[in-house]
Amino acid sequence: MGIEIERKFRVIGEGWRRRVTRSQRMVQGYLNDAASLREGRQQASVRVRVAGDRAWINLKSREIGSTRQEFDYEIPLADAEALLNLCVGGRVEKLRHYVHHGGHVFEVDEFLGENAGLVVAELELDSADAAFERPDWLGAEVTGQPRYYNLALAERPYARWSAQEQA
């Protein structure tokens, strides 16, 4: 069983861009909706992701916070493309940038399409309370805020957030 320990932050400014070591375009969709998880009818999100010429199906447990069960399986690209057509809600498109800082790799997701304007950084850690060096471009932590989960962004994109939610 896989356990993901991940913290998520808003990104401020552009200082992170000069530290990018590589970038990859991704598209993903969900085979279940956020309401099923909120209401307890399902215990995991089921995601299909395509990144370049590779694809995965991924399941994440529905816990809110930094620690969740995660199962990730590579699948044929043709299967992923077919599964994307079965997804509910919208697709989430983004550029994922890999940024090294203080001995860690931050995955900075620059969202596209209806989520354009939203930039978040994710950091996978060995424990929920692991120390890390905080770069100056790292803004407020949003780990426990479900609206920042990709599943929520597929259902209610950033473009539909109120000005207060976007602040």
C-alpha positions as CSV (number, residue, x, y, z in Angstrom):
1,M,0.0,0.0,0.0
2,G,1.3,3.5,-0.9
3,I,1.1,6.4,1.5
4,E,1.4,9.9,0.1
5,I,2.5,12.6,2.5
6,E,2.1,15.9,0.6
7,R,1.8,19.5,1.5
8,K,0.4,22.0,-0.9
9,F,1.0,25.8,-1.1
10,R,-0.1,28.8,-3.2
11,V,2.8,30.2,-5.2
12,I,3.5,33.9,-5.1
13,G,5.7,35.8,-7.6
14,E,7.8,34.4,-10.4
15,G,11.0,33.7,-8.5
16,W,10.5,29.9,-8.8
17,R,10.8,30.0,-12.6
18,R,14.6,30.5,-12.7
19,R,15.0,27.3,-10.6
20,V,12.9,25.0,-12.9
21,T,14.9,21.9,-14.0
22,R,12.2,20.4,-16.2
23,S,8.5,20.9,-17.1
24,Q,5.8,18.6,-18.4
25,R,2.3,19.1,-19.7
26,M,-0.3,17.0,-18.0
27,V,-4.0,16.3,-18.5
28,Q,-6.1,14.4,-16.1
29,G,-9.7,13.6,-15.4
30,Y,-11.7,11.7,-12.8
31,L,-14.0,8.7,-13.1
32,N,-15.9,9.8,-10.0
33,D,-17.1,13.1,-8.8
34,A,-16.2,15.1,-5.7
35,A,-19.8,14.8,-4.3
36,S,-19.4,11.0,-4.1
37,L,-16.4,11.5,-1.8
38,R,-17.9,14.4,0.2
39,E,-21.1,12.3,0.9
40,G,-19.1,9.2,1.7
41,R,-20.5,7.0,-1.1
42,Q,-16.9,6.4,-2.3
43,Q,-13.8,6.3,-0.3
44,A,-11.3,7.1,-3.0
45,S,-10.9,9.4,-6.0
46,V,-10.1,7.6,-9.3
47,R,-7.9,9.6,-11.7
48,V,-6.6,9.1,-15.2
49,R,-3.5,11.1,-16.0
50,V,-1.6,11.6,-19.2
51,A,1.9,13.1,-19.1
52,G,3.7,13.2,-22.4
53,D,3.6,9.7,-23.9
54,R,2.9,7.9,-20.6
55,A,-0.3,7.4,-18.6
56,W,-1.5,6.3,-15.2
57,I,-4.6,5.4,-13.3
58,N,-4.4,6.6,-9.7
59,L,-6.5,6.1,-6.6
60,K,-6.3,8.3,-3.5
61,S,-8.2,7.9,-0.3
62,R,-10.6,10.6,0.7
63,E,-8.9,11.9,3.8
64,I,-8.4,15.7,4.0
65,G,-4.9,16.8,4.9
66,S,-1.4,15.9,4.1
67,T,-1.5,12.1,4.5
68,R,-3.5,9.8,2.2
69,Q,-3.3,6.3,0.8
70,E,-2.3,6.4,-2.9
71,F,-2.1,3.7,-5.5
72,D,-0.6,4.6,-8.9
73,Y,-0.5,2.2,-11.9
74,E,1.0,2.9,-15.3
75,I,-1.4,2.0,-18.1
76,P,-1.2,2.1,-21.9
77,L,-1.6,5.5,-23.4
78,A,-4.5,4.4,-25.6
79,D,-6.4,3.1,-22.6
80,A,-5.9,6.4,-20.8
81,E,-7.1,8.4,-23.7
82,A,-10.3,6.2,-23.9
83,L,-10.8,6.5,-20.1
84,L,-10.5,10.3,-20.3
85,N,-13.6,10.3,-22.5
86,L,-15.5,8.5,-19.6
87,C,-14.5,11.0,-17.0
88,V,-17.0,13.2,-15.2
89,G,-16.6,16.9,-14.7
90,G,-13.9,18.8,-16.6
91,R,-10.4,17.9,-17.4
92,V,-7.6,19.4,-15.4
93,E,-4.7,20.6,-17.6
94,K,-1.5,22.0,-16.2
95,L,2.2,22.4,-16.7
96,R,4.1,20.7,-13.9
97,H,7.5,22.3,-13.2
98,Y,10.1,20.6,-11.1
99,V,11.9,23.0,-8.8
100,H,14.8,22.0,-6.6
101,H,15.2,23.9,-3.3
102,G,16.8,23.1,0.0
103,G,17.3,19.4,-0.8
104,H,13.7,18.9,-1.9
105,V,11.9,18.9,-5.2
106,F,8.8,21.1,-5.3
107,E,6.3,20.2,-8.0
108,V,4.9,23.6,-9.2
109,D,1.6,23.2,-11.0
110,E,0.7,26.0,-13.4
111,F,-2.9,25.4,-14.3
112,L,-4.3,26.0,-17.8
113,G,-7.7,26.3,-19.3
114,E,-10.5,27.1,-16.8
115,N,-8.0,26.8,-14.0
116,A,-5.6,29.4,-15.6
117,G,-4.2,31.8,-13.0
118,L,-3.9,29.2,-10.3
119,V,-0.3,28.2,-9.4
120,V,0.3,25.8,-6.5
121,A,3.4,23.9,-5.3
122,E,3.3,20.4,-3.8
123,L,6.0,18.9,-1.7
124,E,6.2,15.2,-0.9
125,L,7.7,14.5,2.5
126,D,8.8,11.5,4.5
127,S,6.5,12.5,7.4
128,A,3.7,15.1,7.9
129,D,5.9,17.2,10.3
130,A,9.2,16.9,8.3
131,A,11.2,20.1,8.2
132,F,12.0,21.7,4.9
133,E,13.5,25.0,3.8
134,R,10.8,27.3,2.7
135,P,11.6,29.3,-0.5
136,D,10.5,32.9,-0.7
137,W,8.0,32.2,-3.5
138,L,6.0,29.8,-1.4
139,G,2.8,31.4,-0.2
140,A,0.0,30.3,2.1
141,E,-0.4,26.6,2.9
142,V,-3.6,25.1,1.4
143,T,-3.1,21.5,2.2
144,G,-6.3,21.1,4.2
145,Q,-8.5,23.1,1.7
146,P,-10.4,20.7,-0.5
147,R,-11.1,23.3,-3.2
148,Y,-7.4,23.0,-4.2
149,Y,-7.6,19.3,-4.8
150,N,-7.4,18.5,-8.5
151,L,-10.7,16.6,-8.2
152,A,-12.4,19.8,-7.0
153,L,-10.8,21.8,-9.8
154,A,-12.2,19.4,-12.3
155,E,-15.7,20.0,-10.9
156,R,-15.4,23.7,-10.0
157,P,-12.5,25.3,-11.8
158,Y,-10.6,28.3,-10.5
159,A,-12.3,30.6,-13.1
160,R,-15.6,30.0,-11.2
161,W,-14.2,30.9,-7.8
162,S,-15.2,34.2,-6.2
163,A,-12.7,37.0,-5.9
164,Q,-12.4,36.2,-2.2
165,E,-11.6,32.6,-2.9
166,Q,-9.0,33.5,-5.4
167,A,-7.2,35.9,-3.0
